[in-house]
Amino acid sequence: MHNQLMIEKYKAERFVIMYLAAAVLAAAGFFLGLLKLPENLDTATVFSFSICDTSFMFIVSLVTAWFAGNDFLNRTIHNEIKAGYSRFSVLMARTITTVIMAELLHLTYVFATVLGFAVKYRFDSSIFSITDFVWLLVVMLQICANICIVMLIVFALKKVTSGIAVTVVFSFVSCNILRNFMRESVFRLTCFSLAQTSDNRTLALSAVFAAAVIAFSLTAAHFVFRKAEIR
């Protein structure tokens, strides 16, 4: 799988769509912190506001679905299987790469928001705490769960256009619309909401749910992909 990961890394570094998405998220975060957030906040509060913000998860889903789906379009996956690589390694190489891409895109938005606020008001050390670090790790696990669902959809459909369409709609509904209507329900603990607070119960349950989604999504994706005919 090492060779596959190196190839995916090479492709990701030249994937223009990822850089365009990063620029959009950086601009959105920066101007949010610069123009929208009030002065009476500290850096930790700005961080907490942005770390659990799912407003742009549909963009992250679009980028990752596009990246993985392209390999069905250009027959890269077909060629890897013919070359003797297992379907499990094909799936995992793309999952690992797209998870890293998604994490970097979300962190771009978070730190751009903090930067925008710091430019206009101030930056303080309140962001550097163990609680915020654990919170960040849990959110990263939740984003991983979201991307595993994206990979399940892409590998089930095996087409870049339909994969993008379905994942974007799925992310927009689950991470944006449902979040607005299910604020006080157990939905707040799912990977579609991202951990809204840093209390121990929320972080623990959110991490457990995300781990379960990762296990289910990868198992289902491998099962579907193993049975699929690749042309």
C-alpha positions as MATLAB code, in Angstrom:
seq = 'MHNQLMIEKYKAERFVIMYLAAAVLAAAGFFLGLLKLPENLDTATVFSFSICDTSFMFIVSLVTAWFAGNDFLNRTIHNEIKAGYSRFSVLMARTITTVIMAELLHLTYVFATVLGFAVKYRFDSSIFSITDFVWLLVVMLQICANICIVMLIVFALKKVTSGIAVTVVFSFVSCNILRNFMRESVFRLTCFSLAQTSDNRTLALSAVFAAAVIAFSLTAAHFVFRKAEIR';
ca = [
       0.000    0.000    0.000;
       2.995    2.289    0.470;
       3.410    2.756   -3.283;
      -0.294    3.511   -3.641;
      -0.140    6.114   -0.886;
       2.825    7.793   -2.554;
       0.890    7.956   -5.819;
      -2.185    9.360   -4.051;
       0.012   11.951   -2.333;
       1.460   12.952   -5.705;
      -2.035   13.284   -7.178;
      -3.347   15.230   -4.171;
      -0.494   17.741   -4.379;
      -1.542   18.493   -7.955;
      -5.293   18.457   -7.389;
      -6.214   22.045   -8.230;
      -9.742   21.734   -6.841;
      -8.339   21.209   -3.345;
      -6.376   24.459   -3.503;
      -9.395   26.366   -4.786;
     -11.498   24.965   -1.927;
      -8.784   25.856    0.581;
      -8.753   29.438   -0.730;
     -12.548   29.669   -0.410;
     -12.525   28.297    3.138;
      -9.606   30.503    4.161;
     -11.362   33.602    2.825;
     -14.670   32.625    4.456;
     -13.021   32.016    7.812;
     -10.848   35.110    7.707;
     -13.666   37.504    6.877;
     -15.944   35.824    9.408;
     -13.369   36.456   12.132;
     -12.605   39.923   10.831;
     -16.091   41.265   10.196;
     -18.685   39.186   12.023;
     -17.334   38.210   15.437;
     -17.702   40.696   18.317;
     -14.755   42.171   20.173;
     -15.707   40.780   23.590;
     -14.551   37.245   22.698;
     -11.246   35.587   23.465;
      -9.261   33.401   21.092;
     -10.474   30.161   22.680;
     -14.097   31.171   22.116;
     -13.404   31.990   18.481;
     -11.705   28.621   18.136;
     -14.664   26.829   19.721;
     -17.064   28.661   17.417;
     -15.224   27.578   14.290;
     -14.076   24.060   15.217;
     -17.649   22.739   15.377;
     -18.948   24.758   12.424;
     -20.266   22.433    9.699;
     -21.430   25.182    7.340;
     -18.832   24.265    4.708;
     -18.691   20.480    5.079;
     -20.441   20.156    1.729;
     -17.383   21.771    0.115;
     -15.094   19.273    1.842;
     -17.331   16.428    0.654;
     -17.290   17.787   -2.901;
     -13.485   17.907   -2.987;
     -12.972   14.412   -1.564;
     -15.687   12.824   -3.730;
     -14.226   14.495   -6.819;
     -10.720   13.329   -5.985;
     -11.692    9.687   -5.399;
     -14.345    9.546   -8.116;
     -11.910   10.703  -10.792;
     -10.078    7.392  -10.474;
     -13.143    5.518  -11.702;
     -13.486    7.913  -14.617;
      -9.869    7.651  -15.786;
      -9.671    3.893  -15.048;
      -6.881    4.284  -12.498;
      -8.651    1.901  -10.110;
      -9.176   -0.608  -12.936;
      -5.460   -0.503  -13.717;
      -4.468   -0.933  -10.059;
      -6.623   -4.036   -9.738;
      -5.172   -5.456  -12.967;
      -1.692   -4.770  -11.595;
      -2.461   -7.026   -8.632;
      -3.313   -4.581   -5.875;
      -6.060   -5.747   -3.539;
      -9.377   -3.932   -3.491;
      -8.897   -3.295    0.210;
      -5.631   -1.417   -0.417;
      -7.265    0.530   -3.263;
     -10.049    1.643   -0.922;
      -7.782    2.403    2.032;
      -5.227    4.383    0.029;
      -7.955    6.741   -1.156;
      -9.663    6.888    2.214;
      -6.445    7.856    4.005;
      -5.619   10.488    1.388;
      -9.080   12.046    1.345;
      -9.279   12.077    5.152;
      -6.015   14.032    5.299;
      -7.316   16.433    2.646;
     -10.554   16.953    4.593;
      -8.752   17.555    7.875;
      -6.468   20.135    6.270;
      -9.405   21.932    4.672;
     -11.316   22.135    7.955;
      -8.233   23.311    9.844;
      -7.703   25.955    7.167;
     -11.150   27.354    7.936;
     -10.648   27.176   11.722;
      -7.299   28.918   11.838;
      -8.294   31.466    9.191;
     -11.205   32.427   11.444;
      -8.883   32.810   14.428;
      -6.457   34.815   12.288;
      -9.175   37.147   11.047;
     -10.293   37.829   14.609;
      -6.689   38.338   15.779;
      -5.946   40.811   12.998;
      -8.850   43.044   13.987;
      -8.823   42.604   17.754;
      -6.177   40.497   19.482;
      -4.659   37.061   19.945;
      -4.294   35.530   23.391;
      -3.028   32.233   24.750;
      -6.450   30.967   25.854;
      -6.538   28.716   22.784;
      -3.644   26.637   24.105;
      -5.372   24.248   26.495;
      -5.594   20.477   26.871;
      -9.380   20.652   26.615;
      -9.284   22.422   23.258;
      -6.658   19.978   21.990;
      -8.814   16.966   22.915;
     -11.817   18.711   21.361;
      -9.848   19.173   18.155;
      -8.893   15.485   18.090;
     -12.516   14.405   18.518;
     -13.653   16.730   15.729;
     -10.918   15.338   13.480;
     -12.215   11.836   14.219;
     -15.725   12.994   13.313;
     -14.505   14.459   10.036;
     -12.821   11.132    9.327;
     -16.211    9.462    9.865;
     -17.847   11.868    7.418;
     -15.243   11.132    4.765;
     -15.646    7.381    5.264;
     -19.326    7.849    4.405;
     -18.271    9.823    1.323;
     -16.007    6.941    0.298;
     -18.863    4.477    0.785;
     -21.050    6.535   -1.540;
     -18.333    7.028   -4.173;
     -17.262    3.376   -4.216;
     -20.890    2.239   -4.345;
     -21.774    4.511   -7.282;
     -18.376    4.254   -9.063;
     -19.016    7.483  -10.999;
     -17.531   10.886  -10.328;
     -20.561   13.003  -11.257;
     -23.170   11.010   -9.354;
     -20.738   10.543   -6.465;
     -20.238   14.293   -6.163;
     -23.950   15.033   -6.462;
     -25.030   12.497   -3.840;
     -22.299   13.333   -1.331;
     -22.834   17.089   -1.605;
     -26.583   16.713   -1.094;
     -26.003   14.276    1.764;
     -23.517   16.590    3.493;
     -25.656   19.681    2.984;
     -28.744   17.984    4.433;
     -26.996   16.228    7.340;
     -24.486   18.923    8.297;
     -26.525   22.066    7.567;
     -30.276   21.533    7.402;
     -30.678   18.860   10.087;
     -28.342   20.750   12.410;
     -30.751   23.692   12.420;
     -33.780   21.572   13.264;
     -32.238   19.131   15.756;
     -30.176   21.372   18.007;
     -31.310   19.822   21.290;
     -31.425   16.151   20.276;
     -28.953   13.283   20.250;
     -28.050   14.515   16.750;
     -25.611   16.901   18.483;
     -23.439   13.885   19.323;
     -23.174   12.592   15.760;
     -20.352   13.168   13.308;
     -22.734   15.269   11.184;
     -23.031   17.936   13.863;
     -19.428   17.866   15.136;
     -18.920   18.109   18.900;
     -20.645   21.320   19.953;
     -19.093   21.563   23.417;
     -15.930   20.341   25.105;
     -17.456   18.656   28.160;
     -16.291   15.096   28.796;
     -19.648   13.447   28.074;
     -20.084   15.146   24.709;
     -16.536   14.404   23.589;
     -16.660   10.760   24.720;
     -20.014    9.975   23.103;
     -19.106   11.880   19.938;
     -15.864    9.907   19.632;
     -17.662    6.572   20.152;
     -20.287    7.412   17.523;
     -17.613    8.540   15.045;
     -15.585    5.357   15.561;
     -18.699    3.250   14.977;
     -19.499    5.143   11.763;
     -15.923    4.691   10.529;
     -16.025    0.939   11.167;
     -19.442    0.516    9.538;
     -18.695    2.726    6.510;
     -15.350    1.100    5.696;
     -16.775   -2.392    6.134;
     -19.750   -1.592    3.904;
     -17.555    0.140    1.301;
     -15.186   -2.829    1.159;
     -18.093   -5.263    0.845;
     -19.715   -3.273   -1.963;
     -16.421   -2.657   -3.771;
     -15.366   -6.302   -3.487;
     -18.556   -7.396   -5.260;
     -18.479   -4.657   -7.898;
     -17.465   -5.122  -11.503;
     -14.763   -2.589  -12.376;
     -14.463   -1.592  -16.013;
];
